[in-house]
Amino acid sequence: MPKLAKYISDVEHLLNQRYGVSLAEIGIGEEEWLDRFGGEPAADAVEAFASKYDLTPLTSARFMPFSG
């Protein structure tokens, strides 16, 4: 897999795993992502994007059954 394709694949995986979204769902194409974040490691770029747009990690949004 070429380097850029692997990078985008890693970004997609991290976005989905940590925040339950894809690039398409957040409205950013691969080229735009690369222009904005391509110089950063995938994990750092995803966290920078999530912080900027106040995304909630899936682990914070898990269903907690009522026990009362």
Residue pairs with C-beta under 8 A, 6 or more apart in sequence:
1 9
4 34
4 38
7 34
7 38
7 42
8 23
8 30
8 33
8 34
10 42
10 43
11 23
11 33
11 37
11 42
11 45
11 46
12 22
12 23
14 42
14 43
14 46
15 21
15 22
15 23
15 26
15 46
16 22
17 58
18 46
18 50
18 57
18 58
19 46
19 50
19 55
19 56
19 57
19 58
20 58
21 55
23 29
23 30
23 33
26 49
26 53
28 36
33 45
37 45
37 48
37 49
38 45
40 48
49 55
50 57
